[in-house]
């Protein structure tokens, strides 16, 4: 006579497997949340860099407090890219500037964040079957 139910694995082993799966899900969730935060940081930085670029392009007053704060904050992140490409002055007075280093910085930060996100995605995804 067979019992009305059967375990796929002994109860202790099933509980251990379930705990391991739950731990794996928590790790995946944590990494995915971290990827979301990275994406938000990238978006915020890129928007600040874009605002800096536009203010420089239209020749905003560099003595304005908002412009100064923005230039100082973004200057910290764009410091490695200063002088890579010379800025192009516009107009007869040269107040407006195309700041190429800001555009280079935007591209580099986007690429680095994309690569970090890809690396994190690899850590939580299953390996794919080899293509023959």
PyMOL CGO cylinders between C-alpha atoms (Angstrom):
from pymol import cmd
from pymol.cgo import CYLINDER

trace = [
    CYLINDER, 0.00, 0.00, 0.00, 1.38, 3.38, -0.99, 0.3, 1, 1, 1, 1, 1, 1,
    CYLINDER, 1.38, 3.38, -0.99, 0.89, 6.53, 1.02, 0.3, 1, 1, 1, 1, 1, 1,
    CYLINDER, 0.89, 6.53, 1.02, -1.37, 9.24, -0.42, 0.3, 1, 1, 1, 1, 1, 1,
    CYLINDER, -1.37, 9.24, -0.42, 1.57, 11.60, -0.76, 0.3, 1, 1, 1, 1, 1, 1,
    CYLINDER, 1.57, 11.60, -0.76, 5.24, 11.37, -1.54, 0.3, 1, 1, 1, 1, 1, 1,
    CYLINDER, 5.24, 11.37, -1.54, 8.10, 13.76, -1.03, 0.3, 1, 1, 1, 1, 1, 1,
    CYLINDER, 8.10, 13.76, -1.03, 10.32, 14.66, -3.94, 0.3, 1, 1, 1, 1, 1, 1,
    CYLINDER, 10.32, 14.66, -3.94, 13.16, 14.72, -1.45, 0.3, 1, 1, 1, 1, 1, 1,
    CYLINDER, 13.16, 14.72, -1.45, 13.37, 14.07, 2.28, 0.3, 1, 1, 1, 1, 1, 1,
    CYLINDER, 13.37, 14.07, 2.28, 11.82, 16.98, 4.24, 0.3, 1, 1, 1, 1, 1, 1,
    CYLINDER, 11.82, 16.98, 4.24, 15.14, 18.20, 5.62, 0.3, 1, 1, 1, 1, 1, 1,
    CYLINDER, 15.14, 18.20, 5.62, 16.74, 18.19, 2.18, 0.3, 1, 1, 1, 1, 1, 1,
    CYLINDER, 16.74, 18.19, 2.18, 13.75, 19.96, 0.61, 0.3, 1, 1, 1, 1, 1, 1,
    CYLINDER, 13.75, 19.96, 0.61, 13.92, 22.66, 3.30, 0.3, 1, 1, 1, 1, 1, 1,
    CYLINDER, 13.92, 22.66, 3.30, 17.64, 23.13, 2.64, 0.3, 1, 1, 1, 1, 1, 1,
    CYLINDER, 17.64, 23.13, 2.64, 17.04, 23.41, -1.11, 0.3, 1, 1, 1, 1, 1, 1,
    CYLINDER, 17.04, 23.41, -1.11, 14.26, 25.93, -0.54, 0.3, 1, 1, 1, 1, 1, 1,
    CYLINDER, 14.26, 25.93, -0.54, 16.50, 28.00, 1.77, 0.3, 1, 1, 1, 1, 1, 1,
    CYLINDER, 16.50, 28.00, 1.77, 19.27, 27.96, -0.85, 0.3, 1, 1, 1, 1, 1, 1,
    CYLINDER, 19.27, 27.96, -0.85, 16.85, 29.09, -3.57, 0.3, 1, 1, 1, 1, 1, 1,
    CYLINDER, 16.85, 29.09, -3.57, 15.53, 31.85, -1.34, 0.3, 1, 1, 1, 1, 1, 1,
    CYLINDER, 15.53, 31.85, -1.34, 19.07, 33.05, -0.64, 0.3, 1, 1, 1, 1, 1, 1,
    CYLINDER, 19.07, 33.05, -0.64, 19.81, 33.03, -4.37, 0.3, 1, 1, 1, 1, 1, 1,
    CYLINDER, 19.81, 33.03, -4.37, 16.65, 35.06, -5.07, 0.3, 1, 1, 1, 1, 1, 1,
    CYLINDER, 16.65, 35.06, -5.07, 17.62, 37.62, -2.41, 0.3, 1, 1, 1, 1, 1, 1,
    CYLINDER, 17.62, 37.62, -2.41, 21.08, 37.97, -3.95, 0.3, 1, 1, 1, 1, 1, 1,
    CYLINDER, 21.08, 37.97, -3.95, 19.59, 38.44, -7.42, 0.3, 1, 1, 1, 1, 1, 1,
    CYLINDER, 19.59, 38.44, -7.42, 17.15, 41.01, -6.04, 0.3, 1, 1, 1, 1, 1, 1,
    CYLINDER, 17.15, 41.01, -6.04, 19.96, 42.89, -4.30, 0.3, 1, 1, 1, 1, 1, 1,
    CYLINDER, 19.96, 42.89, -4.30, 22.11, 42.98, -7.43, 0.3, 1, 1, 1, 1, 1, 1,
    CYLINDER, 22.11, 42.98, -7.43, 19.13, 44.04, -9.55, 0.3, 1, 1, 1, 1, 1, 1,
    CYLINDER, 19.13, 44.04, -9.55, 18.31, 46.86, -7.10, 0.3, 1, 1, 1, 1, 1, 1,
    CYLINDER, 18.31, 46.86, -7.10, 21.95, 47.98, -7.16, 0.3, 1, 1, 1, 1, 1, 1,
    CYLINDER, 21.95, 47.98, -7.16, 21.78, 48.04, -10.96, 0.3, 1, 1, 1, 1, 1, 1,
    CYLINDER, 21.78, 48.04, -10.96, 18.66, 50.22, -10.71, 0.3, 1, 1, 1, 1, 1, 1,
    CYLINDER, 18.66, 50.22, -10.71, 20.47, 52.64, -8.40, 0.3, 1, 1, 1, 1, 1, 1,
    CYLINDER, 20.47, 52.64, -8.40, 23.45, 52.76, -10.76, 0.3, 1, 1, 1, 1, 1, 1,
    CYLINDER, 23.45, 52.76, -10.76, 21.13, 53.57, -13.65, 0.3, 1, 1, 1, 1, 1, 1,
    CYLINDER, 21.13, 53.57, -13.65, 19.53, 56.37, -11.63, 0.3, 1, 1, 1, 1, 1, 1,
    CYLINDER, 19.53, 56.37, -11.63, 22.95, 57.82, -10.71, 0.3, 1, 1, 1, 1, 1, 1,
    CYLINDER, 22.95, 57.82, -10.71, 24.05, 57.70, -14.34, 0.3, 1, 1, 1, 1, 1, 1,
    CYLINDER, 24.05, 57.70, -14.34, 20.87, 59.43, -15.48, 0.3, 1, 1, 1, 1, 1, 1,
    CYLINDER, 20.87, 59.43, -15.48, 21.24, 62.17, -12.83, 0.3, 1, 1, 1, 1, 1, 1,
    CYLINDER, 21.24, 62.17, -12.83, 24.91, 62.76, -13.70, 0.3, 1, 1, 1, 1, 1, 1,
    CYLINDER, 24.91, 62.76, -13.70, 24.23, 62.81, -17.42, 0.3, 1, 1, 1, 1, 1, 1,
    CYLINDER, 24.23, 62.81, -17.42, 21.44, 65.38, -16.95, 0.3, 1, 1, 1, 1, 1, 1,
    CYLINDER, 21.44, 65.38, -16.95, 23.74, 67.58, -14.83, 0.3, 1, 1, 1, 1, 1, 1,
    CYLINDER, 23.74, 67.58, -14.83, 26.47, 67.29, -17.47, 0.3, 1, 1, 1, 1, 1, 1,
    CYLINDER, 26.47, 67.29, -17.47, 23.97, 68.18, -20.17, 0.3, 1, 1, 1, 1, 1, 1,
    CYLINDER, 23.97, 68.18, -20.17, 22.82, 71.21, -18.18, 0.3, 1, 1, 1, 1, 1, 1,
    CYLINDER, 22.82, 71.21, -18.18, 26.44, 72.30, -17.76, 0.3, 1, 1, 1, 1, 1, 1,
    CYLINDER, 26.44, 72.30, -17.76, 27.03, 71.90, -21.50, 0.3, 1, 1, 1, 1, 1, 1,
    CYLINDER, 27.03, 71.90, -21.50, 23.93, 73.95, -22.37, 0.3, 1, 1, 1, 1, 1, 1,
    CYLINDER, 23.93, 73.95, -22.37, 24.80, 76.72, -19.89, 0.3, 1, 1, 1, 1, 1, 1,
    CYLINDER, 24.80, 76.72, -19.89, 28.30, 76.94, -21.36, 0.3, 1, 1, 1, 1, 1, 1,
    CYLINDER, 28.30, 76.94, -21.36, 26.87, 76.87, -24.87, 0.3, 1, 1, 1, 1, 1, 1,
    CYLINDER, 26.87, 76.87, -24.87, 24.50, 79.78, -24.26, 0.3, 1, 1, 1, 1, 1, 1,
    CYLINDER, 24.50, 79.78, -24.26, 27.14, 81.76, -22.37, 0.3, 1, 1, 1, 1, 1, 1,
    CYLINDER, 27.14, 81.76, -22.37, 25.57, 81.75, -18.90, 0.3, 1, 1, 1, 1, 1, 1,
    CYLINDER, 25.57, 81.75, -18.90, 27.09, 84.18, -16.40, 0.3, 1, 1, 1, 1, 1, 1,
    CYLINDER, 27.09, 84.18, -16.40, 29.83, 82.23, -14.59, 0.3, 1, 1, 1, 1, 1, 1,
    CYLINDER, 29.83, 82.23, -14.59, 29.39, 84.50, -11.54, 0.3, 1, 1, 1, 1, 1, 1,
    CYLINDER, 29.39, 84.50, -11.54, 25.82, 83.31, -11.03, 0.3, 1, 1, 1, 1, 1, 1,
    CYLINDER, 25.82, 83.31, -11.03, 25.55, 81.19, -7.87, 0.3, 1, 1, 1, 1, 1, 1,
    CYLINDER, 25.55, 81.19, -7.87, 23.60, 78.40, -9.54, 0.3, 1, 1, 1, 1, 1, 1,
    CYLINDER, 23.60, 78.40, -9.54, 26.05, 78.21, -12.43, 0.3, 1, 1, 1, 1, 1, 1,
    CYLINDER, 26.05, 78.21, -12.43, 29.02, 78.26, -10.05, 0.3, 1, 1, 1, 1, 1, 1,
    CYLINDER, 29.02, 78.26, -10.05, 27.56, 75.44, -7.94, 0.3, 1, 1, 1, 1, 1, 1,
    CYLINDER, 27.56, 75.44, -7.94, 26.79, 73.38, -11.02, 0.3, 1, 1, 1, 1, 1, 1,
    CYLINDER, 26.79, 73.38, -11.02, 30.25, 73.97, -12.52, 0.3, 1, 1, 1, 1, 1, 1,
    CYLINDER, 30.25, 73.97, -12.52, 31.98, 73.01, -9.25, 0.3, 1, 1, 1, 1, 1, 1,
    CYLINDER, 31.98, 73.01, -9.25, 29.91, 69.87, -8.71, 0.3, 1, 1, 1, 1, 1, 1,
    CYLINDER, 29.91, 69.87, -8.71, 30.18, 68.60, -12.26, 0.3, 1, 1, 1, 1, 1, 1,
    CYLINDER, 30.18, 68.60, -12.26, 33.79, 69.78, -12.50, 0.3, 1, 1, 1, 1, 1, 1,
    CYLINDER, 33.79, 69.78, -12.50, 34.70, 67.19, -9.87, 0.3, 1, 1, 1, 1, 1, 1,
    CYLINDER, 34.70, 67.19, -9.87, 33.45, 64.38, -12.10, 0.3, 1, 1, 1, 1, 1, 1,
    CYLINDER, 33.45, 64.38, -12.10, 34.71, 65.90, -15.35, 0.3, 1, 1, 1, 1, 1, 1,
    CYLINDER, 34.71, 65.90, -15.35, 38.21, 66.75, -14.06, 0.3, 1, 1, 1, 1, 1, 1,
    CYLINDER, 38.21, 66.75, -14.06, 39.86, 63.70, -15.73, 0.3, 1, 1, 1, 1, 1, 1,
    CYLINDER, 39.86, 63.70, -15.73, 38.58, 64.88, -19.10, 0.3, 1, 1, 1, 1, 1, 1,
    CYLINDER, 38.58, 64.88, -19.10, 39.66, 68.52, -18.90, 0.3, 1, 1, 1, 1, 1, 1,
    CYLINDER, 39.66, 68.52, -18.90, 41.85, 69.52, -21.80, 0.3, 1, 1, 1, 1, 1, 1,
    CYLINDER, 41.85, 69.52, -21.80, 41.33, 66.35, -23.82, 0.3, 1, 1, 1, 1, 1, 1,
    CYLINDER, 41.33, 66.35, -23.82, 39.85, 68.46, -26.58, 0.3, 1, 1, 1, 1, 1, 1,
    CYLINDER, 39.85, 68.46, -26.58, 40.08, 72.26, -26.57, 0.3, 1, 1, 1, 1, 1, 1,
    CYLINDER, 40.08, 72.26, -26.57, 36.83, 74.15, -26.08, 0.3, 1, 1, 1, 1, 1, 1,
    CYLINDER, 36.83, 74.15, -26.08, 35.50, 76.08, -29.06, 0.3, 1, 1, 1, 1, 1, 1,
    CYLINDER, 35.50, 76.08, -29.06, 34.54, 79.70, -28.34, 0.3, 1, 1, 1, 1, 1, 1,
    CYLINDER, 34.54, 79.70, -28.34, 31.45, 80.99, -30.12, 0.3, 1, 1, 1, 1, 1, 1,
    CYLINDER, 31.45, 80.99, -30.12, 30.52, 84.52, -31.14, 0.3, 1, 1, 1, 1, 1, 1,
    CYLINDER, 30.52, 84.52, -31.14, 32.61, 87.68, -31.20, 0.3, 1, 1, 1, 1, 1, 1,
    CYLINDER, 32.61, 87.68, -31.20, 32.97, 87.98, -27.42, 0.3, 1, 1, 1, 1, 1, 1,
    CYLINDER, 32.97, 87.98, -27.42, 33.78, 84.30, -26.87, 0.3, 1, 1, 1, 1, 1, 1,
    CYLINDER, 33.78, 84.30, -26.87, 31.49, 84.04, -23.84, 0.3, 1, 1, 1, 1, 1, 1,
    CYLINDER, 31.49, 84.04, -23.84, 29.60, 81.05, -25.22, 0.3, 1, 1, 1, 1, 1, 1,
    CYLINDER, 29.60, 81.05, -25.22, 31.70, 77.90, -25.47, 0.3, 1, 1, 1, 1, 1, 1,
    CYLINDER, 31.70, 77.90, -25.47, 31.32, 74.43, -26.87, 0.3, 1, 1, 1, 1, 1, 1,
    CYLINDER, 31.32, 74.43, -26.87, 32.95, 72.42, -24.09, 0.3, 1, 1, 1, 1, 1, 1,
    CYLINDER, 32.95, 72.42, -24.09, 33.96, 69.23, -25.84, 0.3, 1, 1, 1, 1, 1, 1,
    CYLINDER, 33.96, 69.23, -25.84, 35.44, 67.69, -22.71, 0.3, 1, 1, 1, 1, 1, 1,
    CYLINDER, 35.44, 67.69, -22.71, 31.96, 67.59, -21.16, 0.3, 1, 1, 1, 1, 1, 1,
    CYLINDER, 31.96, 67.59, -21.16, 30.68, 65.59, -24.12, 0.3, 1, 1, 1, 1, 1, 1,
    CYLINDER, 30.68, 65.59, -24.12, 33.66, 63.23, -23.90, 0.3, 1, 1, 1, 1, 1, 1,
    CYLINDER, 33.66, 63.23, -23.90, 33.01, 62.80, -20.16, 0.3, 1, 1, 1, 1, 1, 1,
    CYLINDER, 33.01, 62.80, -20.16, 29.35, 62.05, -20.79, 0.3, 1, 1, 1, 1, 1, 1,
    CYLINDER, 29.35, 62.05, -20.79, 30.28, 59.36, -23.29, 0.3, 1, 1, 1, 1, 1, 1,
    CYLINDER, 30.28, 59.36, -23.29, 32.93, 57.79, -21.06, 0.3, 1, 1, 1, 1, 1, 1,
    CYLINDER, 32.93, 57.79, -21.06, 30.68, 57.72, -17.98, 0.3, 1, 1, 1, 1, 1, 1,
    CYLINDER, 30.68, 57.72, -17.98, 27.84, 56.18, -20.00, 0.3, 1, 1, 1, 1, 1, 1,
    CYLINDER, 27.84, 56.18, -20.00, 30.20, 53.51, -21.35, 0.3, 1, 1, 1, 1, 1, 1,
    CYLINDER, 30.20, 53.51, -21.35, 31.67, 52.70, -17.91, 0.3, 1, 1, 1, 1, 1, 1,
    CYLINDER, 31.67, 52.70, -17.91, 28.24, 52.51, -16.27, 0.3, 1, 1, 1, 1, 1, 1,
    CYLINDER, 28.24, 52.51, -16.27, 26.98, 50.31, -19.11, 0.3, 1, 1, 1, 1, 1, 1,
    CYLINDER, 26.98, 50.31, -19.11, 29.94, 47.93, -18.71, 0.3, 1, 1, 1, 1, 1, 1,
    CYLINDER, 29.94, 47.93, -18.71, 29.47, 47.75, -14.92, 0.3, 1, 1, 1, 1, 1, 1,
    CYLINDER, 29.47, 47.75, -14.92, 25.77, 47.06, -15.40, 0.3, 1, 1, 1, 1, 1, 1,
    CYLINDER, 25.77, 47.06, -15.40, 26.57, 44.34, -17.94, 0.3, 1, 1, 1, 1, 1, 1,
    CYLINDER, 26.57, 44.34, -17.94, 29.05, 42.75, -15.53, 0.3, 1, 1, 1, 1, 1, 1,
    CYLINDER, 29.05, 42.75, -15.53, 26.48, 42.80, -12.73, 0.3, 1, 1, 1, 1, 1, 1,
    CYLINDER, 26.48, 42.80, -12.73, 23.87, 41.30, -15.07, 0.3, 1, 1, 1, 1, 1, 1,
    CYLINDER, 23.87, 41.30, -15.07, 26.24, 38.45, -15.87, 0.3, 1, 1, 1, 1, 1, 1,
    CYLINDER, 26.24, 38.45, -15.87, 26.60, 37.67, -12.15, 0.3, 1, 1, 1, 1, 1, 1,
    CYLINDER, 26.60, 37.67, -12.15, 22.87, 37.05, -11.73, 0.3, 1, 1, 1, 1, 1, 1,
    CYLINDER, 22.87, 37.05, -11.73, 21.97, 35.43, -15.06, 0.3, 1, 1, 1, 1, 1, 1,
    CYLINDER, 21.97, 35.43, -15.06, 22.26, 31.83, -16.07, 0.3, 1, 1, 1, 1, 1, 1,
    CYLINDER, 22.26, 31.83, -16.07, 24.94, 30.86, -18.56, 0.3, 1, 1, 1, 1, 1, 1,
    CYLINDER, 24.94, 30.86, -18.56, 23.66, 30.38, -22.06, 0.3, 1, 1, 1, 1, 1, 1,
    CYLINDER, 23.66, 30.38, -22.06, 24.15, 27.22, -24.08, 0.3, 1, 1, 1, 1, 1, 1,
    CYLINDER, 24.15, 27.22, -24.08, 27.14, 27.40, -26.44, 0.3, 1, 1, 1, 1, 1, 1,
    CYLINDER, 27.14, 27.40, -26.44, 26.31, 28.13, -30.04, 0.3, 1, 1, 1, 1, 1, 1,
    CYLINDER, 26.31, 28.13, -30.04, 27.57, 25.50, -32.46, 0.3, 1, 1, 1, 1, 1, 1,
]
cmd.load_cgo(trace, "trace")
